[in-house]
Structures are given as structure tokens and as C-alpha cells.
Amino acid sequence: MNTDKHWNKFGEDDPYFGVLSDEKYRLNVFTDSAKEEFFSTGYQHVDSIVKKIEVHLNRSFKPNKALDYGCGVGRVLIPLSKYSNEALGVDVSDAMLTECKLNCIKNKITNIRLLNASEYSANFSEKVDFIHSYIVFQHIPVRRGISILLKLLDNLSENGIGVLHFTYSKKNNLNWFIEMIRNNVPIVSNIINAIKRRNLNYPTMQMNSYNINRILVILQKYGIGEFYCDFTDHGKDLGVIIYFEKKSV
């Protein structure tokens, strides 16, 4: 399954719902108040993680250059720009990036730079002080997600901070089985779309589980000696937000 193609489709047809899967964020019913609420969730998220960074990693949070992987339309990137001298947004969907740029212009934000995920993977070699990704890796096939994680850690400077979210398990075996079939048997997605009266080729939103032991081994190899975590429960999927500081190896 080509997840890039699916996310470009979300970006073109339903960019806000693609970020937060709530029916009130679908474009055909999207109101100004819903948009305001959508972005307020981003400010709440950033304020929350900043407080936890300052408490658990014992430092003032003021990165020179921050990077949000899977920035979408800017829900987290825009509030993150308030804390950073420069905020970089990376996304696989050009349509999402276009919408993000429009939101930055509307909010008169000038310290944001946007990159397509392919451009980031191939050409980005700068060091950043902060890396962030939330409810993103879960939609990326694990092998590719691990490569992205390694790239992010390579770009993170010494003493830089990371806040990354991964899903690691389904709540039960039935959910796991349904996800596996849906991801690997295309006709199943077509049938589900037909039942929901959607276009048969409506994009699928994968939910992938990562091996947390593997994630921790990678972090330790990159000099992370300690970390703090929050568990997440988004219905059918269990996850964890990992907060860490990269020390010199």
C-alpha cells in the first residue's frame, strides 16, 4: 500500500480531518469555530509538552531550531514557532504543506520553513535543537518509520530535546487482525468504503504498531541515558510519548 499516495489524497480532499479524525473537521462541515478549536488543541499540546520538558528534563525550553515531523496543516508547528527562533515543518503531502503555508500567512508567522518529506530524507543535513512528532509514526509502515527515526536523531544536536509518539499495541487481537487485513487486502478497504457510502478508493489511514524495545535500543545508541514517557490511549491503539535529551556519545 502506497501510504504517500493516500496522505496526498487526504491533503487534497480532507486535510484537517486527516490530522484529527473528528467528523467536525471534515471540509464539508468545517466552520470557523471548528477551525479555531482545531488549532487550540495544538496550542494545548505544545504547552503541555513544554511544561513536561522543563519539569522532567530540568531545563528552559527555547530551541533555536525546532522540527515537527508530519506537520500537516500546522496544528502543532504554528504554536511551536512561538517557542523557537525557527520552526521546520516536514510532511509527505504537498497539499498539506500548501494549507500549512496559508495558515502561516493568515497568522502572520514568518519563522516557519516547510519541507516535503522526500526532500528532507534526501537532502536535509542541518542540526536542530528539538525534534517532535505526534500521531504521525502510527500512520507510517514500521520499516520506513525506523529510517525516519534514525534520520531525526542524526539531525538532533547534542543536548537537543526530542518528543516522539509511537503506537505499540492494539487493545485486543481482533483489532490487530482487522488492521492487518485492511492494510494488506485492498478489496477489504473498498468494501468498508462502500458500506460507509464513500468513494471506493477513499484513502486508508494505517495504524501501525512499533516495537518499543527496538525504539529504546536505538535511543540508547544515540546517547539517550534517561527518558520520561506518557502513555496514550486513542481508542483501539495504545501508545507512548517519549521525552528525552540527546547527550554526547
N, C-alpha and C positions, 0 to 999 in steps of 0.2 A: 504494500500500500504506500503510495506516494503522499506522505504527510505534508510536504511542502505545497503540493498542489491543493490539498484540502484546506490548508491555512490561508493560501492566497484566495481561495473561494470564500472563506469566512470573511477575510478582509474586504473583499469586494461587495459581498451581499449583506453581511450582518456583523460589522466589526466590533460593536460594543457587546453584543451577545457572545461573540467569540472569546471575549476576555472574561466576562462574568455571565454564566449561563442562567440568567433570570429572565423570564418572559417579558418583563417590563423594559428590558434593554434591547429588544428586537426593534429594528429600524421602523417597521410599520406601525409601531405604537410608542415610539421613543419621544418623550416630551422633554421640555426644558428642565422641569423639576426632576425627572428621572436622570437626566444628564448631570445635573448638579449633585444628585445623590451618588451617582456612579463615581464621580471624581472625589467626593468627600470620603468614600471608602478607601481611596488611595492615600489621602492625607492621614486618615486614621491609621492605616497600615504603617506608613513611614514614621509617624510619630511614635507608634508602639515599638518598632524595631530600634529606633534611635535610643529610646529610654532603656531598652534591654542591653544594647551595646554599651551604654555608659555605665550601667549597673554591673553587668557580668564581665565585661572586658576592661572595665576600670579606666576609661579614657574619654576625653571630649571628642565628640564626633563632628569633624569638619574636614571632609575629604577634599583634596584639590581636584581630583578627577574620579567620578563615580561612573559605574557601568551597570545598566539594567538590561539583563538578557531576556528577550521575549517581552519587549516594552509595549507591544501592541499600540494602542491609541494614546498612550501616555498617562495612564491611570496612576502609576507609581512614579514614572520618570519625572513628571511635572512637579509633584511635591518634593521629590528627591533633589531637583535642581535648586531648591531653596536652601539646601544644606551644603551644596557643592559649588566650587568655582566653575566646574564644567561637568555636565552630565551627558553621558553617552547612552543612546538607546539603540539596541540591536534587535531586529526582528526578521523573520523569514518572509513575511508578507509585505510586498511593496505598497499594497493598498492600505495596510495598517500604518505603515510609515508615513504615507501621504496624509492620512487622517490625523496622525500624531503631529505632523508639521503644522497642519491647520489649527489644531488646538493650541500649539505653542504660540502661533501668531496671534490668535484670539486673546491669549492671556499675556501677550507682550513679553514672552520669555525668550531671551537671546543667548543663553549659555548652554543650550542643548544642541548636540550633534547626533545625527541619525545615520545608522549603517545597516545595510542588508546583511543578513546572517552569512551569506556566501562570501561577501566582501570581507566581513570580519574574520571568518575562518581562514581565508586565503592570504590576507594582506595586513591584518592589524598586528602591530608589534609593540605598541605603546604600553607603558606601565600605568596602572590605575591604583588608586588607594582603597577603592571599595568596589566589590562585586555583589550583585544582588540578582536573584531570580526567584519568583514566587508563582506557583501554579502554572509552571511552564514545562519543566523537565518531564512531568507526568504525560505530556502530550507528544514527547519525542521518543522514538524507539531507543531502547536501552543502549545498544552499541554506539549509536550516534551521540546519545546523551553523555556517555562517558568521555567521548572525544571532546565534546564541548566543555565538560567539566575540566579536563586537563588543560585545554586552551585558556579557560578563565583563570585557572591557578597559575599558569605560566605568565599571564598578564598582570597578576596581582603583585604589587610591590612588597618588599619586606616591611613588616609591621602593618601591612594592609589588612583590612577587615572584609570578611565575607559573610553574607547571609543568604543561604541557599535552601530551597524547599524541594523535597523528594517524596513521592508516594512510595510505600514499600510493601503494602499488602492490601488485598481485598478483605472486606469484613467476613465473607464466607466463600466457600468453594463454588457455590452457584454463580456468584458474581464474577469470579475468576473465569469460570467455564464460558459464560455468556460473552465476556470481553474477548477471550481467545477466539471464539467462533466468529464474532463480529469483525475482528481485525483481520482474520485470515480467510474468511469465506465471503467474498464480495456480495454474493446474492443475498446473504443474510441482511446486510445493511440496506439493500434495495427493498427487501420485504418489510423491514422495520419502517423505512421511509414511506412505503405505500400505506401501511397501517396508520401512520401518523398524518397521512394525506399531504406528504411533502413530495417534491421532485425526487424521482428515483435515485438521482445522482447527488442528492444533498450530501455535503461532506460529513465524514465521520470524525468525531473527536475522540482519539485514542486516549486510554488511561493506562499507562504503563507503570509497573512496579519495579523499583530498583532494589538491589541487594545492599542493604545498609552496611554490612561488613565490608563489602568492596569499597564503598564510598569512604569509610573510615580509614581503611588501609591507604587509599590514595591521599587523603588529607594528612595522615601521619607522615607519609613520604615527602610531603611538601612543607614539613616543618611545623605543622599544627600540633602543639603539645597538649592543648586542652580546648574544650568547646562547651557551649551551652546549647540546649535544644528545647523546643516547644513541640508537642505533638499536635497534629491536626486530624480532624475527622470530618470529611466532606461527604457524608452520606454513605456511599458504597466503598470508599477508599480511605485508608489510614495513611498518614504521612508524618513528616518531621521537618521542622525548620531548624537548620544548624547554623549557629553563630560562632565564628572563630576568628582568630588573628594569626596571620602567617609570620612566623619567625624565621630568621636565617637558619639554613640547614648546616 
